[in-house]
Amino acid sequence: MKTFWIRTASAAVYVILFLGTLLSGYLLDNMQVGQALFAAFLLFVTLGGTYEFFRMVAQQGAQPCRQLGYLFAALTVAVAAAVPLLELVAGFKLMMLALVAFPCLFALSAIVQLWGHSEQPFREAAYTLTPMLYIALPLALMISLVTEVGPLVVFMVVLMVWVNDSAAYIGGSLFGRHKMWERHSPGKTWEGTAFGVAVTLAVAVFLGPWIQPAIAWPHWLALGMIGSVIDTLGDLVESMLKRSVGVKDSGNIMPGHGGILDRFDSLLVIMPFAYAYIVMFIV
């Protein structure tokens, strides 16, 4: 019983912080302040997730340049927050700068390894950049979506992820018979996954147009499919990462739930797909 209450309290704090900062613009009647608060929260998540990632890969003997890793990750989130608010550069120029930045940052990460002592310097350079690509960039896209289409659309995307996770767990407990990907996640079943997809699509189609009427239900159906299918695969990716380094949880910042990466694993994989769909077909 004590464990249950610890898990419940931990989850409540997580939900309050996430939704509280995401919707703080409405609560404070100031959308710019709300965006800044949400960006600050995601910056904390980025740095915490980066710490967990470096700690996990260190168990393999990896020696990435942590200082650069933190710097690249933090700058990614900071730029995403600053560009819409301050209108620093035009959209096209920002896109071109982003494309140029990746090879520059990798080159810098590789150059740093010239002074290192690792037997696998290119592995270390890749691990240095991984938090920026795997953690910071998806969260930065979430900040951009808040600016471009509003917090309610992001709220729905996040809600669909949470609904899918909960429904898949319930469906797997009630109907689960056939293992989905036992190598990476022994608890997942095809029946639970199908139940999660069905419930998520229902929530997307019926709740989405009510939350944001400007977006037609077929778009919500597509976002629901992205949210449910990619959610499952994102969770498996995180499980694969943890198994490859021999850990059960990425951290312990959330008692009873694990670390930051354990809670954000699916969102990190979903956001680039959701962002691409919204920008191409909705905005």
C-alpha positions in Angstrom: 0.0 0.0 0.0 2.9 2.4 0.8 4.4 1.8 -2.6 1.0 2.6 -4.2 0.8 5.9 -2.5 4.4 6.8 -3.3 3.7 6.0 -7.0 0.5 8.0 -6.9 2.1 11.1 -5.3 5.0 10.9 -7.7 2.8 10.7 -10.7 0.6 13.6 -9.4 3.7 15.9 -9.1 4.8 15.0 -12.6 1.3 15.7 -14.1 0.9 19.0 -12.2 4.4 20.3 -13.3 3.9 19.2 -16.9 0.3 20.4 -17.4 0.7 23.4 -15.0 3.6 24.8 -17.1 2.0 23.8 -20.4 -1.3 25.6 -19.6 0.2 28.4 -17.4 -0.3 30.9 -20.2 -4.1 30.5 -19.8 -3.9 30.5 -16.0 -1.8 33.7 -15.9 -3.6 35.3 -18.8 -0.2 35.9 -20.4 0.8 33.4 -23.2 4.4 34.6 -23.5 5.1 34.1 -19.8 3.4 30.7 -20.1 5.7 29.8 -23.0 8.7 30.8 -20.9 7.6 28.7 -18.0 7.0 25.7 -20.1 10.4 26.1 -21.8 12.1 26.4 -18.4 10.4 23.1 -17.3 11.5 21.4 -20.5 15.0 22.7 -20.1 15.1 21.0 -16.7 13.8 17.8 -18.3 16.4 18.1 -21.0 19.3 18.4 -18.6 18.0 15.7 -16.3 17.4 13.3 -19.2 20.9 14.1 -20.6 22.4 13.3 -17.2 20.5 9.9 -17.1 21.7 9.1 -20.7 25.3 9.8 -19.9 25.1 7.8 -16.7 23.7 4.8 -18.5 26.2 4.7 -21.4 29.0 5.2 -18.9 28.2 1.6 -17.7 29.4 0.5 -21.2 32.6 2.3 -20.7 31.6 5.2 -22.9 33.3 8.5 -22.3 31.4 11.2 -24.2 32.3 14.8 -23.6 29.6 15.6 -21.1 30.2 19.4 -21.0 29.6 19.7 -24.8 26.6 17.3 -24.5 24.9 19.5 -21.9 25.8 22.6 -23.8 24.4 21.4 -27.1 21.2 20.1 -25.5 20.6 23.2 -23.5 21.2 25.5 -26.5 18.7 23.5 -28.6 15.9 24.1 -26.1 16.9 27.7 -25.5 17.0 28.6 -29.2 13.5 27.0 -29.7 12.2 29.1 -26.9 13.9 32.3 -27.9 13.3 32.4 -31.7 9.5 32.6 -31.6 9.5 35.1 -28.7 12.2 37.4 -29.9 11.9 36.7 -33.7 15.6 36.4 -34.0 15.7 35.1 -37.6 13.4 34.2 -40.4 12.1 30.7 -40.5 14.0 29.7 -43.7 17.3 31.0 -42.2 16.7 29.1 -39.0 16.1 25.9 -40.9 19.3 26.4 -42.9 21.3 27.2 -39.7 19.9 24.0 -38.1 21.0 21.9 -41.1 24.4 23.4 -41.0 24.7 23.1 -37.2 24.5 19.2 -37.1 27.7 18.5 -39.1 29.4 21.4 -37.3 28.5 20.0 -33.9 29.6 16.5 -34.8 32.9 17.8 -36.1 33.4 19.7 -32.8 32.5 16.6 -30.8 35.0 14.5 -32.9 37.7 17.2 -32.6 37.4 17.1 -28.8 38.2 13.4 -28.8 41.7 14.2 -30.2 42.6 15.0 -26.6 40.8 12.0 -25.2 42.0 8.5 -24.4 39.1 6.4 -25.6 39.7 3.5 -27.9 36.5 4.3 -29.7 36.5 8.1 -30.3 33.8 8.2 -32.9 31.5 6.4 -30.5 32.2 9.0 -27.9 31.5 11.8 -30.4 28.2 10.2 -31.4 27.2 9.7 -27.7 28.0 13.4 -27.1 25.4 14.5 -29.7 22.8 11.8 -28.9 21.1 13.8 -26.0 20.7 16.8 -28.3 19.0 14.7 -31.0 17.2 12.2 -28.9 16.1 14.4 -26.0 16.5 18.1 -26.6 15.3 18.4 -30.2 12.0 16.6 -29.6 11.3 18.8 -26.6 12.3 21.9 -28.6 9.7 20.9 -31.2 7.2 20.7 -28.4 8.0 24.3 -27.5 7.7 25.4 -31.2 4.3 23.7 -31.4 3.0 25.6 -28.4 4.0 28.8 -30.1 2.7 27.9 -33.6 -0.6 26.1 -32.8 -1.2 26.7 -29.0 -0.9 24.7 -25.8 -4.1 22.8 -26.3 -2.9 20.9 -29.4 0.2 19.8 -27.5 -2.0 18.9 -24.5 -4.0 16.6 -26.8 -0.9 14.9 -28.2 0.4 14.4 -24.6 -3.0 13.2 -23.5 -3.2 10.6 -26.3 0.2 9.2 -25.2 -1.0 8.9 -21.6 -4.3 7.3 -22.7 -2.5 4.8 -24.9 -0.1 3.8 -22.2 -2.9 3.3 -19.7 -5.2 1.5 -22.1 -2.5 -0.7 -23.3 -1.6 -1.7 -19.8 -5.3 -2.4 -18.9 -5.9 -4.3 -22.1 -2.7 -6.3 -21.7 -3.7 -7.2 -18.1 -7.2 -8.3 -19.2 -6.7 -9.8 -22.6 -3.0 -10.2 -23.2 -1.9 -13.6 -24.5 0.6 -13.1 -27.3 3.9 -11.3 -26.5 4.7 -8.4 -28.9 8.5 -7.9 -28.6 9.7 -10.2 -25.8 13.3 -9.4 -26.5 13.0 -5.8 -25.5 9.8 -5.6 -23.4 8.4 -8.9 -22.1 5.3 -7.3 -20.7 3.9 -5.9 -23.9 1.3 -8.0 -25.8 -0.4 -7.6 -29.1 -3.8 -7.6 -27.5 -2.9 -4.8 -25.1 -1.4 -2.7 -27.9 -4.5 -3.1 -30.0 -6.7 -2.1 -27.1 -4.5 0.9 -26.5 -4.7 2.0 -30.2 -8.5 1.6 -30.2 -9.1 3.7 -27.1 -6.6 6.4 -28.2 -8.3 6.8 -31.6 -11.7 7.1 -29.9 -10.3 9.8 -27.6 -8.6 11.6 -30.5 -11.8 11.6 -32.7 -14.3 12.6 -30.0 -12.2 14.8 -27.6 -9.9 16.4 -30.2 -12.5 18.5 -32.1 -14.0 19.6 -28.8 -10.7 20.7 -27.3 -9.6 22.4 -30.6 -12.5 22.8 -33.0 -10.4 24.5 -35.7 -8.8 21.1 -36.4 -11.0 18.7 -38.3 -11.6 15.1 -36.9 -9.6 13.3 -39.7 -6.5 15.2 -38.6 -7.2 14.1 -35.0 -7.6 10.6 -36.2 -4.2 10.7 -37.9 -2.6 12.3 -34.8 -4.2 9.6 -32.7 -2.7 6.9 -35.0 0.7 8.6 -34.7 0.3 8.9 -31.0 -0.7 5.3 -30.4 1.6 3.4 -32.8 4.7 5.5 -32.3 4.1 5.6 -28.6 4.5 1.8 -28.4 7.6 1.9 -30.5 9.1 4.7 -28.5 8.6 2.8 -25.3 10.3 -0.2 -26.9 13.3 2.0 -28.0 13.7 3.2 -24.4 13.5 -0.5 -23.2 16.1 -1.5 -25.7 18.4 1.3 -24.5 18.1 0.3 -20.9 18.6 -3.4 -21.6 21.6 -2.7 -23.7 23.3 -1.1 -20.7 21.9 -3.4 -18.1 19.6 -1.1 -16.1 16.0 -1.4 -15.1 15.2 2.3 -14.9 17.0 5.3 -16.4 17.0 7.0 -13.0 15.1 7.5 -9.7 14.0 11.1 -9.7 10.3 9.9 -9.7 9.9 7.3 -6.9 8.0 4.3 -8.2 8.2 5.4 -11.8 11.9 5.6 -12.6 13.7 8.5 -14.2 13.0 11.3 -16.6 13.7 9.2 -19.7 11.3 6.5 -18.4 8.4 9.1 -18.3 9.3 10.9 -21.5 10.4 8.0 -23.6 7.4 7.9 -25.9 7.0 11.7 -26.2 10.6 12.0 -27.4 9.9 9.7 -30.3 6.4 10.9 -31.1 7.1 14.7 -31.2 9.1 14.8 -34.4 6.4 12.8 -36.2 3.5 14.9 -34.7 5.3 18.1 -35.5 5.9 17.1 -39.1 2.3 16.2 -39.6 0.9 19.3 -37.9 3.3 21.6 -39.9 2.6 19.9 -43.2 -1.1 19.4 -43.0 -2.7 21.6 -40.3 -0.7 24.9 -39.9 
